Amino acid sequence: MKPEPGLIRDLPYFVGLPDDLIHAVAEGSNLLELDVGEVIIEEGSDSEEMYIVVEGLLVVTKLTDDKAVELARLGPGQVVGEIALLDDAPRTATVKAIESSLVIEVPVEAFEVLLGDSTVVRRLFRTVTTRLREIEDTLRHEERMAALGRMAAQLMHELNNPAAAVARSTQELNRIYQALGEESEILASAHGETNLPEPIALEEALSSLDRGEREDQMADWLGAVPVQGAWDIAPALVDRGWTVELLEEASANTPDNLRGNLLRWIGLRAAAEQVISEIGIGTGRISELVRVVKDYSYLDQAPIQEIDPMSGIRDTLVLLKHKLRDIDVVIEVDDDLHEVEAPGRDLNQVWTNLIDNAADAMDGSGTLTIRARNTPAAVEISVIDTGPGIKPDILERVFDPFFTTKEPGKGTGLGLHTVQSLVGRTGGDISVSSSSSGTTFTVVIPAVI
């Protein structure tokens, strides 16, 4: 059904337009009645028409991390779909009726007729720019919240491993010290004195094969003495630098009936030292992760300050460690790298986005190179991956708002556009180059000299 020209003329978007233009648009358009839940635009679909709301209410949503994020609600007089038509690009959002609605469908041919009027063009661009700002603000908030959620989940995963290790080690330490106390009581009752030799610290880490052979040799010798739990304490004795020869020297003057107790006491003490060391490593890792998160988020610090850009990059690498597990990371930094004056949180969002994208491009395997160098008035930082590269027709659009090569729900398409905006706020610039052997993003930020 065709809309009456008067229906179009009364809509705010078309007030004051020439009659011949109104009639031409009416002739080329369709009047549609929409039921609740009916979809008129599907995210990712081709752009073939725009819509004008006459009655009812429409909702605009976008998939982000498999969740539909509401971007806007459109009532009578508002238009939707014009951005994709102007850009000749796939739809970036889904539009459906949440009330029984009446809309005018304006196909691309009638839309092009409208573009011939300067008044329409001005109104159109005001609508487009306003909507872009609103959508970007909404998606940026959602992106940051989603990133915060992902980071929190990743942090909990990273914290869980050392925390669990500390818990296990604490239980083991308690068991060892109980047994150690029992052996000490037995030895003390003999009123003997023993001068123990110092174990020899290993100059370098043993290979798995060499360690296994030494542990087997140690356990066999202890078992022949005999020593209770020989196979339990042998690994700790080897780890702390004890050898069969040193243990023979340590127990040479000990009565035969107490020799096994002395050797077990030495083994338990070595095991306790080993467990204490493991607790120290685990708690140190937890402390490091907490420090990194605090530094990464710039908690309790001024929004803009002079910072070392590599500090944020190193913190980002720690937080993305789970994603870089099978990727070789190479860091090349000039000596005395200049500081930059910038919002630390914003720069960290830049590094997170670029490094995360590089890991995705390499599908979890390859080489990530971070290169930072001084230029006469700036710091130049490159993030280089060894992925398959970006096709030329896509490369020229990677910084466009909402552009993405990912399927709906796998990204907002806001990432690199946001990166460009954040870098621009520092007075800097970002560029990209790509080939079949990889992609390089280069960020240039004015230096504090």
C-alpha positions, 0 to 999 in steps of 0.5 A: 500500500502506498502512503498518502503524500499528506501523511509524509508531509506532516512528519517532522523530517519532511516539513517544508519540502516541495510538493513534487518531492513529497509526491515522488517519495510517496509514489516510490514508498510503501506503507507497512503495518507491523505486529509486535515483535516483527523485524524490519531490519536484521543486523548483518543484512544488506541495506535496501531501504530506510524506514520512517515511523508514523505510529507505534514504537521500534527498538534498535538492538545490537549483538555484543558478546552474544547479548542484545544491547538496546541502542535506541527506541524510535517513535513517530517522525523518526527515521532508521536505516539511513546510515547503512544506505549512505554507506552502502554497507551491511546493517549494523543493528536489528530493528523490530516493533515493540508495539503495533506500528505503522511505518513508511518503507523508503526503498533506495531509489526513493531515498536517492530522490530525497538526497537531491534536496539540500534541506533533506541532506542537512537534516539527514546529516544532523540525524546521522551525526546525532545517532552516531554519537548516541550509539557510540556512547552506548556501545563504548559503555557496553564495551568497557563493561564487557571488557571489565567483566572479561578482565575480572573473569580472567583475573579470577582464573589467573588468581585461582591457580596460585591461590589453589597452590598456596592452599595445597602447599599449606596443607602439605606443610602442616603434615610435614611439620607434624611428622618432623616434630615426631622425628625431632622428639625421637632424635632428641631423646637419644641425647646425641649431637649431629653436625650436618653437612650443608647440601650443595645448591644446584648450579643450574636446573636439572632436566626432567630425565636427570632429575628423575634418575637422581630421585630414583637413586636417592629413593633406592638408597633411602629404602635400603637403610631403611627410611620410612616414606623414602619415595616421598622425601627423595624429590625434596632432597634432590631439589635442595641439593642433597646427594647420597654421599652427603647423606652418608656423611651426615649419618655416619656417626648415628646409631643404626637404630636412629639412622633412618630417623635422622635421614627422614628428619633431613628429608622432611626438613628439605620437603618443608623448605620446598613447600615454603618456597612454593608458597612464596612463589604462589603468594608472590604471583598473587601480589604481582597480579593485584599490582598489575590490575591496580597499575593497569586501571590507574586507581587513585591516580590523576587522569592525565600524567606523564607515564612510561608507555611500556609500563602499561604494555607490560601490564597488559601482556600480564593480564592477557597471558592466558591468550598469549600462552602459545605465542612468542612475545618479543619486546624491542625498546629503545634505551631511555624511552621518552615518557608521554603525557596521556590518560593512562587508562585510555592508553591501556585500552589501546594496548589491550585492543591491539594486542588482543586483536593480534592474538586473534589474528594469529589464532593463538600461535605465532610471534607478537612483536612490541617495538618502541622507539624514540623519534625527534618529538614522539614515541613510536610504538608498533604492535606486529603480528605474524597472522595472515594479514588484512585484505586491501579492501578491508584495510582501508576501512578498519578504523571506520565506526562499527566496521567489523569482519566478525560475524554478528555477536562476536564484536561491536566493530567499535574497537579500532575506531575507539582506539583511533579516537583515544590515540587522537586525544593524546595528540597522536596518530595510529596507522596500519600496514599489512601483508600476507606475512602479518599486520603492523599497527603503529601508534605515535604519541607526542613525547615529554622532552 
